Amino acid sequence: MWGSVYTNCSCRSLVEALDVHDFVVLNTTTPTHLSFTGRNAWSLLDLVLVSSSCASLCTSTVASEFLGSDHSVVLTAVKARTTPEDLGVPKWNFGKADWQKFSAVCDHTLGSFSISLDYAYCLFDTSVREAAMEAIPLSKRSIKIAVPWWNKQCDIAVKNKKHAFNRMKGDLAFA
């Protein structure tokens, strides 16, 4: 299984568990682990498991980086289905608003009116939106999709890794 020449009872148990819990293995036959003991042999030791309901949205690739381990980095991507609402709707930046301009545009467009309540509301809503578009800048869109497991320690680890890598690159440049 997974490119191995033999199947042991642990593998059979894993296959049974995959069936029971409706998981799919994303791995290809690309090895993920280099054993430095014995004969420096490669093996496919690391598995990427996903629920069968989202397997068609996922891909997994093995990178050529080790990052200080005897295991290759395994990259798993989920092609999330997004809607326009998920793409980060710009918000009004009230801190940079020109309130005098906003007030003047509202005064000009609203004026006094004697019309039906529904039409008055529509006119009011349109007028306020037009004044806001002219006087209040929008923030930049953010399309970051938050993941629940990312925390401050992850930020620090990424920063430290980048710092160490840049320092190593600098040392190599002077060698």
C-alpha positions in Angstrom: 0.0 0.0 0.0 1.2 3.6 -0.8 4.1 2.2 -2.8 5.3 -0.3 -0.1 6.4 -3.8 -1.1 4.6 -5.3 1.9 1.6 -4.8 4.1 1.7 -5.4 7.8 -1.1 -5.7 10.3 -0.7 -2.0 11.3 -1.4 -1.0 7.8 -4.4 -3.3 7.5 -5.7 -1.7 10.8 -5.2 1.8 9.4 -7.0 0.9 6.2 -10.0 -0.4 8.2 -10.0 2.8 10.3 -10.0 4.9 7.1 -13.1 3.0 5.9 -14.9 3.2 9.2 -14.3 7.0 9.6 -14.7 7.7 5.8 -11.2 9.2 5.4 -9.2 9.4 2.2 -5.4 9.3 1.8 -4.1 12.2 -0.4 -0.5 11.0 -0.6 1.1 10.0 -3.9 3.9 7.5 -4.0 6.4 10.3 -3.3 8.5 9.4 -0.2 8.4 11.7 2.8 11.0 10.3 5.2 14.7 9.7 4.8 16.1 7.3 7.4 19.6 8.2 8.3 20.1 4.9 10.2 21.1 1.9 8.2 21.2 2.4 4.5 19.7 6.0 4.1 16.5 4.7 2.7 13.5 6.7 1.7 10.0 5.7 2.8 6.5 7.1 2.7 6.0 7.4 6.4 3.8 10.6 6.6 0.2 10.3 5.5 -2.3 13.1 4.8 -5.8 12.1 5.7 -8.9 14.1 4.9 -12.6 13.5 5.1 -14.1 12.0 1.9 -16.5 14.9 1.8 -13.8 17.4 1.1 -11.1 15.2 -0.6 -11.9 16.6 -4.0 -11.1 20.1 -2.8 -7.6 19.1 -1.4 -4.2 18.5 -2.9 -1.0 17.3 -1.2 2.6 17.6 -2.5 5.9 16.7 -0.9 8.4 19.6 -0.9 12.1 19.2 -1.2 12.7 20.9 2.1 13.4 19.3 5.4 13.6 22.3 7.8 15.8 20.4 10.2 14.0 17.1 10.2 14.4 13.8 8.5 10.8 14.3 7.2 10.1 16.3 4.0 7.7 19.1 4.3 4.3 18.0 3.1 2.1 20.8 1.7 -1.7 20.3 1.8 -3.9 22.8 0.1 -7.7 23.2 0.4 -9.4 24.9 -2.4 -12.1 26.6 -0.4 -15.2 27.6 -2.0 -15.7 31.3 -1.4 -18.5 33.7 -1.9 -18.2 37.4 -2.4 -19.1 37.9 1.2 -16.1 35.8 2.2 -13.7 38.0 0.2 -13.6 40.8 2.8 -16.1 43.6 2.0 -14.4 47.0 2.5 -15.5 48.8 5.6 -15.9 52.6 6.1 -12.8 54.2 7.5 -14.5 56.6 9.8 -11.2 57.9 11.2 -10.4 59.5 7.9 -13.9 60.8 7.1 -14.5 64.4 6.0 -17.6 65.0 8.2 -18.2 68.5 6.9 -18.3 67.2 3.3 -20.5 64.3 4.4 -22.9 66.7 6.1 -23.0 69.1 3.1 -23.8 66.2 0.7 -26.5 64.9 3.0 -28.1 68.4 3.3 -28.0 68.9 -0.5 -29.5 65.5 -1.4 -32.0 65.1 1.4 -33.5 68.6 1.6 -37.2 68.4 2.7 -39.6 66.1 1.0 -43.2 65.1 1.4 -43.4 61.7 -0.2 -44.3 58.1 0.9 -42.3 56.6 3.8 -40.9 53.8 1.6 -39.7 56.2 -1.0 -38.4 58.6 1.7 -36.4 55.7 3.2 -35.0 54.7 -0.1 -34.1 58.3 -0.9 -32.5 58.7 2.6 -30.5 55.5 2.2 -29.3 56.4 -1.2 -28.4 59.9 -0.2 -26.4 58.7 2.9 -24.6 56.1 0.8 -23.7 58.7 -1.9 -22.4 61.1 0.8 -20.4 58.3 2.4 -18.9 57.3 -1.0 -17.8 60.9 -1.6 -16.5 61.7 1.9 -15.3 58.5 3.6 -12.5 56.3 2.1 -12.9 52.6 2.1 -10.3 50.3 3.7 -8.4 47.8 1.5 -9.9 44.4 1.0 -8.5 41.6 3.0 -8.9 38.1 1.6 -7.1 36.3 4.3 -9.0 33.3 5.4 -8.5 32.8 9.1 -7.6 29.3 10.4 -8.6 28.4 13.9 -5.2 26.8 14.8 -3.0 29.8 13.9 -1.9 31.7 17.0 0.9 34.1 18.3 3.3 31.3 18.6 2.9 30.4 14.9 3.7 34.1 14.0 6.8 34.0 16.2 8.0 30.6 14.8 7.6 31.9 11.2 9.4 35.1 12.0 12.3 33.1 13.7 12.5 30.7 10.7 12.7 33.6 8.2 15.3 35.4 10.4 17.4 32.2 10.6 17.1 31.5 6.9 18.2 35.1 6.0 21.1 34.9 8.4 22.1 31.6 6.9 21.9 33.0 3.3 24.0 36.0 4.5 26.7 33.6 5.9 26.7 31.6 2.7 27.1 34.8 0.6 30.3 35.7 2.5 31.7 32.2 2.3 
